[in-house]
Amino acid sequence: MSTLPVVLRNRRFVLLLALFVVAAGLSAWWIVTMALVAGKGFDVTDEGYYLLSYRWWQSNPLALSGVQYLYGPVFQVFGYSIVKLRLFRLLTVVVVHLLFGYSFMRWLRGRRPGMPPTKLFEAAGTAMILAAGGMCVAWLPLSPGYNDVILLGALLLVSCVLWMATAVDRDRPVPFWTPVVAGLVIGAMVLAKWSSVVPIGLIVIAAVVVLAGQGWRAVARGILYALGGLAMAALFVQLFVVPLNVAVPGILTVNKFIAGTSYSPTELLHHYWTTGIDLLGRTLLYHGLLLVATAVAVVGRWRSVRIVAAVLAVAGFAVSAWRVIADEGALGGPAHIYKYPTTLLGAVLVAVVAAAGALIAWRAGVTECSRLCRENTRTWVILVLLFVIPIVQAFGTNTPLYTIGFNAFAAWTALTIAILTGIWPTPVVARAILGATLAASLVATGTIAYTGLTKYPYRSVPTSQLTVAASQPALAGLRLAPKAEQNYGRLKKALAPYLIPGGRPILALDKMAGLVLMLGGRPLGEAWIAPKEQDRTVAGVEEACRTQRPSRKPLIIANRSISDKDITALRACGLDFGADYVLLAPPRQTIGLQVWVPKAERAAHTGG
């Protein structure tokens, strides 16, 4: 007789154990990789913009959003260590996905009473959701930005809704802290990015529907607690971070700068729609056979239909795998943000087809009623919320919506788990297809995250080529490409006499905020300066000089010719570019950049 405990002979237990081990391994893969590359590389454009705004968060209120008031104090506490800030971002991503995963599986336990009565059910599901969290680091800069705040904030808000739903399902009082926490998170999200009101609004609607299960008094109580949390967030910012009468006008001022040049809401929606339809078309082309196999398998009540579904599934997986490999659909980094979405969307559509097929088959009397067809209104609201939240949390970006949306793939993974565990009466072929697709999607997220961090990092060479320790204090702890470190050293040496004391205003044209940070300077106007937004740059410089003219003339570093608009902006600071500035050296001696310094200082340092 076997000496193994009876529970180990349970096939479901063994399956859950295997899922947990594999998912935990995939999670560790991207987490350890992110930790190892935290000290590799430096992007002078977008990441440089984030870091420069965080470095001067206390003294430069001109910013598109208030994210600098969230990460700026953290950056300061870490001694302006870029490596530590990146590791902090990793910690927040892991913790939030663990909280979201646990909250979801805790809620799902009550909706799936037939699942094995073991905590391994919750552990396996949480591990799978954490594995999907690798998409957060698949292509964006290593340092945190407003996209992180919105994504993580949305997952935290959904977690609060799940705790509320669990309490309602169990006929217990909703913990008061859930709406309070929701209010705190809402405050941080709105401060970080105004467009966060879109996901916030949808999540609030879902929360109201959930709380209505305990009556309208519960709804009113939840709203009051949430408003209290929001007020606490505002008070904390006002007292301990920055006065709101300083932060808000600065943000509004910059948004006025871009009001006439940025996309209108109608143009954004059109952009999202056209690019989304294109993605859907490519996904159906690449993975259509697998979707057909799923639809046939769900209604496979008869043996002949199940055989056909199995054959179609094998062919579908083969075709899908071929397209993923041929089109680099499992690689990360900016070079692949238009490729891997077809892989992940294909997995999501398989889950949607399986769910829709199960419901239709039941209505037609082909299959038995599954847990999915017995769900109440609250549950369907939560399932729909999980489906739409990756999309709506990306609202506001001027890139295709899915480039940011798939960063929240964890929500779609949770939805897939809910569907897979809710269609148990459907034929085994259908469940096998969905289970295999879920597993494949998690493997894909692992490879996407790993390659995005190492082989195709954000605006950087592969990490294997980042071998030289940075010599600049602002980049302490980082390893750079030898050529980049040499160039930074040459530029710093050439400008050394003009950088004492530190904190000198520097106007870097264009998209070179990282150089300002590296040189120990501060921005003149906004930290963000882009070639297509010269009017915004001019307005920012004029506003900075109008409200607080710098005591020292700024240095000017340019990767293009100085334009008339730039000269006009400098006049607002009382500067005549032609009369006040001189080229420090030929561009070939200053790493190909034009470096302009005040004539008087140049004469003083050269003795004539």
N, C-alpha and C positions, 0 to 999 in steps of 0.2 A: 504493500500500500504506500502511496506517495506521502512524503512527510511535508509537502508544501501546504501552506494554509489554504483553506478552501477558496478564499477570496482571490488568490493568485491564479486559480484555475478558471476564474471568470474571464471570458474573452474580452468583455468590455473593459475590465480593469486593466488587463494587459495592453489593450489598445490605447487607453488613456495614458498609461505609463509611457508607452512608446511615443505618443504625441507630445507629452510633456518633455521628455528627454530631447526629442528632435527640436521642438520649438525653443526650449531653453538654450540648446546649442546654437540655433540660428540667431537668437537674441544676443548671446555672448559674442558671436562673430562680429556683428556690427558695433556693439558697445565697446569691445576691446580694441577694435580697429580705430574707432573714433578717439579713444583715449590715447592710442599710440601716435596718431597723426596730429594731435592737438598742438604739438610743438613744431609742425611742419608747414612752411610756406606762409606767404603774406600777400594778399591782394590789395593793391593800392587804390582800386576803384571803389567798388561797393562796400567791401569790408572796411577799407580805409575810411569811408564816409561814416559808417556806423561808429567805429572806434574814435574818430576825431570828435564826433558829436558827444560821445560818452565822456571823453577826456575833458571837455569844456562845458559839461552840462549845467554847471552852476552860473556861468557867466555869458552864455550865448543862447538867448531865448528864441532866436530865429531858427525854426525847424518845422518840417512838414508835419510831424507828429510829435507826441510827447514820449516816445519810447526812450529817449535819452534820460528821462526822469525815473525810469524803471531800472535800466541797466547802468546808467552813469554812476549812481552811488555804489553799486556792486563793484564796478570797475575800480572805483576809488578805494574801496575797502581792500581790494586785492592788490593795492599798490600799482595800479595801472598795468597789471600783468596780463598780456593777451592770452597766454597759455591757460592761466587760471580762469579767465572769463570763458574761454572755450570749454573747459572742463565743467564749469558751472552750467553752461548750456546743456551739456551732455547729461548732467545730473537732473536738471529740470525735465528733460525729455523722458528719461527713464522713469522718474518718480511719477510724472503725470500719466504715462501710459500704464504703469502698474496700478495706479489708483483707478483709472478708467476701466482697465481690464477686470480688476476685482469687483468694482461696482457693477459692471455689466454681468459678470458671471453670477454674482450674488443675486441679482434680480432674475436672471435667466433660470436659476435653480427653482424658483417658485413657479415658473411657467413651464418647466419640463420635469414634472414629478417622476417620469419614467426613467430618468437618467440614473446611473449608478449612485448609490448613497455613500459616496466617498468624497472627501475634500480634493481628491485628485481631479475631479471634474472641473472644479473651479480653478485649480492650479494649471491644468492643461490649457484651458481657455485663456487664462490670463497670460500664460507664456506665449501663446499664439498671437495675441494682440500686441504684446511687447515686441515680438519678432517683426510684426508689421510696422512698428514704430521706426524701424530703420529707414523708412522713406523720408523721415524728417531731415536726415543728413545725406540724402541722395545726391543733391546738386547745389544747394545754397552755400554761401560762405560759412566758414567754420564758426565765426563769432555770431552771437545771437542778434536778431533784428525784430522788427515789428511783426513779420510773418510768424515768428515763433510765439509771440505773445498771443496773437489771434488764434492760432491753431491750438496751442496748449490751453488757452482760456476756454475755447469752445469745448474741448474734451472735458475740462473740469466742470463746465456748466451742465453738459450732458450727464456727467457722473452725479451731479446733484439731483437732476431729474430722476435718474435711476434709483437713487436712495429714497426719493419721495415715492416713486412708484412701488418700490419694495414694501415700504411702510403701509401704503394704501392696500396693496394686495394682501398683506398679512393682517389687515384691520388693526393697525397700531398707529399711534400718533406720529406724525411726521416730525423727525428731530428738528428742533428750532434752528440748529446750526446750519442745516442745509441751505435754506434761503439766505441766511446771513452770509455764508461763504459765497453763494451765488452773487450777492450784491457786491462783495469785495472784488470778485473776479470781473464783474461787469465794469466796475470803476477802472480797473487796470486796462481792460480791453479798449474802452472808449478813449482813455488817455493815449494809448499806443496808436490807435488808428480809427478815424471817424467812421469808416465803412464797416466797422465791426458791429454797427447797429443792425445790420442785416442778419447775421447769424444769431445775435442776441435776441432780436425780435422773434425769430422762429422758435428758439429754445424757450423763451418766456411763454409763448402760446402753448407749447407742449407741456410746460410746467403747470399752467392754469388748467389744462384738460386733465392732467394727472391729479392735481389737488381737488378738482371738482368731484372726484370720487368720494371725498369725505365731506362734501357740502361746500357751500359758498363761504361759510365762515372760515373754513380751512384755506380757501383761496385768498380771502382778505388778510388772514393772519400771515400767510406766506408772502404776500405782496409787502406788507408792513415790515416784516423781518428783512426782506430783500432791500427795501428802501433804507432800512437802518444800516445794513451792510454797505450800501453804496455811500451813505453819508459818512460812515466811518472811514471809508477809503478816501473820500474827498478831504476829510478833516486831517487824516494822517499826512496826505500830500501837502496840505496847506501848512501844517505845523512843523513837519520834519523834513520835507523834501524841497518844495519850492512854492512860494505864494501863487495861488491860482490866478491872481490878477497880473502876474508876470508871465506865467506859462501860457495861459489861454490866448492873450493878445498876440504873443509871438507866433503861435501856431496859426491863428486866424490871419495874421499878416502874410505869412508865407503862402497860405492857401489862396489868398487874394492875388498873390503874384502869379499863380499858375491857373487862375480861373479862366483866363482867355486862351490858354495854350494847351491845356490838358484835354483829354477825352470828355465829352459830355456823357451823361448817363445813357442817353439813347445810343451814342456811338459805341460806348463800352458794351452795352447789351448786344448790339449788332456784331461786334467783334467776338464776343463770347459765343454767340449763336453760330456764326459761320465756322469758327475754328472747332467748336464742339461737334457740329454736323460732319465736318471733315474727319475728325477723330472717330466718330461713330461709324462712318462709311468704311474707313480703313480697318477698323476692328471687325466689322461684319465680314469684310473680304478675307481677312486673315484667319478668323476663328469661327466663321459661319457654320462649318461642318460640325464642329463640336457643339454648337448651340442647337443645331438640328438633332444631333444625337441625344442631347439632354431632353429636348421636348418629346422625342419618341420614347425615351426610356421612362419618363414619368407616367405615361399612359400604357406602359407595357404590361398589361394585365394578362395577356395571352403569351404563351411560350414563344410562338413565332415572332411576335413583336419584340420580345426581350432579346431574342437572338439577333434580330436586325439592329436593335439599339446597341448591343454589345459590339457588333461589327462596325457600325457607324462611329462608336466611341473610340475604338482602336484607331480607325482611320482619322478621326477628328483630332485625337491627341498627336498623332504622327504629323499631320499637316500643321497643327498649331506649333509643335516643337520646331518643325522645319522653318516656319516663318519667324519664330522668335530668334533662332540662331542666325538665319540669313539676314535678318534686318536689325541685328544687334538689339533685340528687344528686352534683354536682361542685363544691360550695361547702364551704369549711372553717369552722372556728371552733366554739365551743361550741353555737351555735344550730343546727348541722347535724350533730352527732355521731350523731344517730339517723336521718339521711337518707343521707349518703354511703356508709355501710357496705353498703347494698344494691347500689350500683354496683360496689364493689370485690369483694364476695362473689360477685356475678354473674360477674366475670372469673375468679375462682378456680374456681368451679363449672364453667365452660366447659373449663378445663384438666383438671379431675378427670374430667369426662364424656369428654373426648377420650382420656385415658389409659385409662380403664376400657373405652371402646368399642374402642380399638385392641387391647387384650388379649383381649377377648371375640371380636372379629372374627377374630383369629388362631386362637384356640382352635376357632372354628367353621369354620375353613378358608376364610373369606371374603377375607382379606388375607394378605399375606406377613408373616413374622416380622420385627418391628422391633427396634431396639436395646433398646427398653423390655422386650420379652419375653425378652431374653437376660440381663437384669441378675442379678447374684448377690445373696446375702442381705445383704451389707454395703451394697450400693447401695440396696436397698429400705429398709433401716433408715434410711439417710440421707434418702431421699426422704420417708419417713413423718415423720422428725424435722422436716424443713423444713415439712411440712404442719401439725404440731401446735404447733411452738414459738411462733408468734404468739399462740396461745390460752393455752398454759400459762404463758408469761411474764407474763401479765396476772393470774394468780391472786392473790387477796388484796384486789383492789379491791372496794369496795362498790357500784360502778356496774355496769351490764351489761358482761360480759366483753369484748365486742367493741369497746367505746369505747377501751380500752387496747390490745386485741389488734391492731387495724388499724394501730397505730403501727409494728408490725413487718412491714409489707407487703412489705418487701424480701425476706423469706424466701419468701413466696408467689410473688414475681416470679422468684426463683431456681428454685423448683419448676416454674413455668410454662416457663422456658427449658429445663429438663431434659426436660420432657414434649415440648415442641415439637421439640427436636432429636432426640428418641428415637422419634418416630412417622413417620419419613420415608417408609416404604413405604405409608402410608395415602394415600387419594386427596387430590389437591391442594386440593380444596374444604375438607376438614377442616383441613389445615394453614393454609390462608388464613384460615379463621374464627378459629383459635387465634392466629395471628400478628396479625391485625387487632384481636382482643380484647386481646392483650398491649399493643399500641401504644396503644389507646384507654385502657386502665387507667393507663398511664404519663402520658398527657396529663391524665387525670382527677386523678392525684396532684399534678401540677403546679398545676392550677387550685385544688385543695383547699388545698394548702400556701400558695399565693399569697393567696387570699382569706382564709384563716385568719389570716395574718400582717398583712394590710392592711385588709380590709373588715370582718372580724368578729373582731378580736383578743380574747384572753381577758379578759373582764370589763373592756372598755375601749371607748371610741368609736373609729371608724375612724382610722387613723394620719394621714389628711389633716387631722384636727381637732386633732392634737397639735402645737401650734405654738409654745408658750411654754417657754422654758428654765426648768428647775427652779431655784429660788433656795436650796433647802435643801441643805446640804453632803452629807447622806446620799444625796441623789438627784442628785448632780452628774453632768452629762453627759446627763441625760434631758430630753426635751421632753414637756410635759403639756398637757392641755386647759386653756385660760385659766381656767375656773371652778375646776378642781381646784387649780391653782397658787395662785389667790387664796385658796381655803379653807385650804390648807396653811399659807400665809403668815400668815393671820389667827390660826389655832390656835397656831402657833409663837410669834407675837408675844404672844398672851395668856398663854402659859405660860412665856415667856422667863425671868422671875425664879426660876422653880421648877426650871429645867433645868440650873442651874449648881451644881456641875460636872456634866459629862455622865455617862451611865451610870446615871441614876436608875431604880429599879424603877418600872414602870408596868403597871397592870392594865387592859387594854383589852377591854371587853365589848361586843360579841362580834365575832370574825372581823375584827379591825382590827390585826393584828400589824404591818402596814406603817406604821401611824401611829406605833407605838412606835419603829420603826426610823427613821422620818423625824424624830422628835423627839430622836433621840440617846439614847433610853432602853434599858432592858433588860427582859426579861420577868420577871414574878413568877410562878414556877412554869413550866409549859410555855409555849412560844411559841404553841402552837395553843389557841385558845379558841373554842368553837362553841356556838351557842344551844341545840342539842339535846343537849349533853354537859356540862350544868352540874355533875353529880356528878364528872365527870373534872376539871373546872376547880377545884372545891373541893379535891379530893384533891391536885392539883398544887400549889396554894397552900399547903395544910397541910404537904405534904412539904418544900417549899422553906423554909418558916419553921421547920420542925422541925430540918432539917439545917444551914441557914445563914441565920438570920434577918437580913434586910437592916438595915443601920445607919441608913438613912433611911426614913421612912414613904413608902410608894408613892403615886404619883398614881393616880387612878382616872378612866378615860375610858369612858363607856358610851353605847351607842345604844339602850338600854332602861332600864327601871327597875331599881334595885338590889334584888335579891331577898334573901329570908331566907338562902338558901344562900350568897350572896356575903358577907353579914354574918357568918355562921358561919365561913367560911373566913378572914376577916380577924381573927377572934378568935384564931386559931392563931398569928397574928403579934403578938399582944398589943395589938390595935387594937380600939377601940370605935367603930364607924362613926358612930353617932349623936352621940357626944361628941367625936370626934377630927376629923371632916371637915365641910367646908362647901362649898357650890356656888360655884365661882369666879365665874360670871356666868350670867345666863339663857341657856338653850341657843341662842336665836336669835343671841346674840353669839359663840357658840363653834361655829359651823357646824352647828347642830342637835344637838350632842352635849352630854351632861351631863359636866362636868369637875369632879371633886371634888378638893380640895386640903386638906392639914392646916390646921386652924383657926389654930394658933399661927403658922404661916408666913404665912397670909393676913393675920393681924393685923399681923405684922411688916412686910409689904410695903405695907400700906395705912396704916400708922401708927396703928392702933387697932382 
